[in-house]
Amino acid sequence: MKVSYGQWLPHHDAPFFRRLHLLVAVLILSQIINSNFTAREALGEHSLETLITWLHILSGLLLIAAGVIMLIWMLVQRGFRWYFAWLTLDFRGIRNDVVQLTGLKLPQAHGGGIAATVQGLGVIALIAVACSGGLWFLFNSTSLATPDLTRRVLHWHKFLTTFVEIYFYSHGAMGVLHILLSRYEK
C-alpha cells in the first residue's frame, strides 16, 4: 500500500494556501540556517559567504512578498476578527480554547481561538522581520540613513527574528502533535 505524506498536511481544501504555507516554511528554515553564515561585509566580495549572504537577502525579499500575500489571503478568506479578535478585546475564543485544553481536549481551529490568534501573530512577526531586513538592506546599500540608524534597524531585525524562530519551531511542533493526536483519535 502506497503511503502519501501529503494527506497529513493541513489545508486540503485550499491548495494555494497549502503551497504558500510550505514555501514560507522552507524559506524560513533556509533563513534560519543560512543566517549564521552571512556577513554584511561580504556583500562587496566574491566568496561563498557573499553567495550565502545574497541568498539570505533574496529569500528575505521573497518572504516579504509571500508574507503579505499570505496575510491578504487569510484576511480575504476568514476576515480580520478570525485572526485578530483580541484587538477588539474579544477573548471568548481564547477562553473557550483554554477551558478545552484544561479538560485535556484539543480545540478545533475557530475564529478568535488560540490557533487563529497564533497564526495571525506569526504572519505579522514574519512580515515585521522580513521588512526590517529589507529596510536594513536598503539603508546599507544607499545613503538614505545614517550608519547608526542602519545598525539599529539591523539590531531590530535580529531581535524580531527571535519571535519568528519561536513561532516556527512551536508551530511545527504543534502541527506534528495535532497530526499525531488526530491519527490516534481515528
N, C-alpha and C positions, 0 to 999 in steps of 0.2 A: 504494500500500500504506500502510495506517494504522500509524503508529508509536506504541506505548504505552510511555511512560516509566516507568509503574508496574512493568513487568516487570524493570526494572533495580534496583529497590529490594529490599532483603532481606526476609526473614520472610514469604515467600509462604504458608508452612504455618501461620502464626499471625496472622490478620488483626487480632485485638485488640491484640497486641503491636506490630504494624506501625503501627496508628493511634496508639497511645500513644507510640511512638517518634517519629513525625512531630510529634505535639502537643508533646512535650517539646522537640524540636529547634526548632520555631517559637517556643515560649515562651522558650527560652534565647536565641535570636537576638534576640527582642524585648527581653529584659532587657539584653543587651549593648549594643544600640543606644540604648535609652532611658535607661540608667543615666547617660549623660553629660549628661542634661538634667533630672536630679532634684535636689531640694534639700529637706532636712528642714524648713527654714524656710518652705517653700511650703505645707506641709500645712494651715495655717490661713487661707490666702489664696484668692483666686478669680482664677486666671490659667492660662495654658497650661502653665506649669511645674507648677502644682498638679495639673492633669489628668494630665500625664505621670508625676508622682511617684505619684499614686494608681494609675495603670495599672501602674507598676512594682511597687507593693506588692501589688495584687490578683493580678497574674500570678505574683508570687513566692509568694503563699499557694497559688495553684493548683499551682505547681511542687512545693510540699511534698507535697500530696496525690498528684500524678502520680508524683513520685519514689518515694514509699512504695509506691504501687500497683505501679510498675514493679519495685521490689526484691522485693516479695512474689510477684509473678507469676514473676519469674526464679527465685526460690528454690523455689517450688512446682513449676515445670516441670523444673528441672535440679538443684536441690539446692545446698546450701552449698558443698560441695567443688568443684563445677564452676567457681565464680567465685572462691573463696577458699581454694584448696588450699594456697597459700603460707602461710596462717595455721597450718596443721598441719605446716609445714616440708616439704611435698611440692612439690619444684621440678622433678619429672621432666617435666611437660608443658611448662614454660618452657624447660628444657634441650633437649628434643626440637625445639621450635619454633626455637630459636636455631641448632641444627645444620642444620635445613632451610633457614633463611634464609641461613646462610653458604654453603650449596650453591646459592644463588640460586633456591630453590623456595619458593613461597608456601604456608605451612602451612594446613591446614584448621582451622576452629574446633573445639576439643575441650575437655573438662574439664581445668582446671588449666593450660591453654595461655596464650599471651600474649594472644590476643584475649579470652578469657573473663576473665582477670585484669584487663585494662584496662577491660573493660565493668563488672565489679564495682566497681573503684575509681572509675570515672566516676560511677556511680549513687550511691555513698557520698559523693563530693565534691558532687554535685548536692544531695543531701539536707542535707549539712552547711551549704552556702551558703544554701539556702532557709530552713532552720531558724534559722540565725544572723540572717538578715534578718528573719524573723518575730519572733524574740526581741527584736531591736532595736526593731521597730515596737511590740511590747507594752510594752517599757520606756519608749520615747519617748512613748507615749500614756497612760501611767499613772504612778503614783508608786511602782511596785514596786521600782525600783532607783535608785541614786544617779546623778547626771549622769556621774560618772566611769566607772561600770560601763557605762552606756548607750553612752558614747563608745568604750570598749574593745570592746564587742560589735560596734559598727559597724566598728571597725578590723578585727576578725577576719572580719567578713562581707566586707569589701573584699579582705582578704588571701586568703581562701579562694576568692574569685571568680576569682583568677588561675588556679587549678588547673582550674576548670570551663571557663574560656576556652581554656586549652591543650588540654584534653580535647576540647572542642567542635571546634576547628579541626583538630586532628590526627585525630580520629575521622572527621570529614568527609573529610579528605584521604585517609586510608587507605581509606575506603569507596569514594571515586571511583577510587583506584588499583586496588582489588580488582575493581571493576566493569570497568575498562579491561583489566586483565590477564585476567580471566575471559573477556571477549569476544574478546580476542586469541588465547587458547588454543583457542577454538572455531573 
